[in-house]
Amino acid sequence: MLAKPRLQRTFILVSGLCFAGSMVMGLVPLYAGQNQQTGQPVASIEQPSEQDLLREEEKGFALVLQREPENQTALEGLANARMQLKDYAGAIAPLEKLVSLYPERADYQQSLEEARQKQRQP
């Protein structure tokens, strides 16, 4: 009778140690700074720059405009992306289209004027 509780305690202790060991082994790569899939240090993975993200956004809006040339959201997005990229000349065309489609929108007119002024500046 005494052997059964001792066997149960031993089993519980061994099971607990195995569980703790597996948890530690799962965390080792995180603390070692290694990417488990490639084995490369995590710091060596390049993150896209803000400029790269804006260029991708610009391409996406341009693709939408090829299918839907009067898509308000895509025109706004393209103009905003180009303004942030300081491509003021490129922002003028979508802004002109927005002003022609929505002449009542003063914000479009203001953005168009801003793009024209910044384009003129050296």
N, C-alpha and C positions, 0 to 999 in steps of 0.2 A: 504494500500500500504506500509506503514512503517513497518508493521509486517513481511512481507515476507523477506526483507533484514536482519532484526534482527534474524529471525528464521534460515536463511541460515548461518549467522555468528555463531550462537549458535551451529548449527549442525557441522560446520567445526571445531570449537573449541573443542567440545566433541569428534569428530572423531580423531582429532590430539592428544588429551590427551590419548585416548584409544590406539592409535598406539604407542605412546611413552611408555605407561605403558606395553604393550606387549613386546616391545623391551627390556625394563629393566628387566622384568621377565624372558626373554630368556637368558639374560646375567648373572643372579644371580648365577646359578650353576657353571659357569666358575670362578667367583670370589670367590665362597665359597669353591672351590677346590674339588668338588664332581663329581664323574662320574655319569651321569644321568641314565645309564643302571643298574649299580649295587649298587649305593649309597655309594660306597667305596671311600675313598680319592684317588685322582689321584696318589699320591706319592707311594701308597702301591702296585701298579701294577709293577711286576718285569719285567725288560727288560732282554732279554737273553744276556749273556756275550759274549765277542768275541770268547772265547774258545768254547762255546756252538754253536755259528754260524759256526765256523770252523768244528766242529764235524758233524753238519748237512750237510755242504757242502761236507765233506769227504764221508759221507754215500751216498749222491746223486751221486757223481762221481763213487763210487764203484758199485752202481746199474746199471749205464749206462755201465760200463765195463763188467758186467755179460752178457749183451745183445750184446755188441760190444767190444770185448776184445782189439781191435786195434784202438779204437777211440782216436785220437791224443789229442783232447781237454779235454776229460775225464782223460786221463793219465797225462797230464800236470796239470790239476786242482787237481787231487788226490795227485800228488807229491808236489805241492805247498802248499796245505792244510796241509799235513803231515809235511812239513818243517816248516811251521809257528807254528804248534803244537809241534815242536821239537821232532817229531817222525821220527828221521833220518833213523832208521832201516826200518821202514815202507815205507819211501820215495824211498828207493833204488830199490825195485822191479819195480815200474812204470817207474822210470828213466832208468833202464836197458832196459826195453822194448822199451822206446822211442829211446834210443841209437841204439838198434838193428834195429828198423824200419827206423830210420833217421840218419844213421851214418855220414852224411855230416853236421849235426847240431852241431856245437861246443858248443853252449849254453847248450844243453842236456848233453854233455860229462862233461862240467864244473860243472853243477849242481850235476851230479852223483858223481864226485870227492869230491865236497863240502859235500855232504851227508855222504860219506864214512869217510871223515876226522872228521866230527862232531860226527859220531857214535863212533869213536875210542876214542874221548876225554871223560874224566870222568865227 
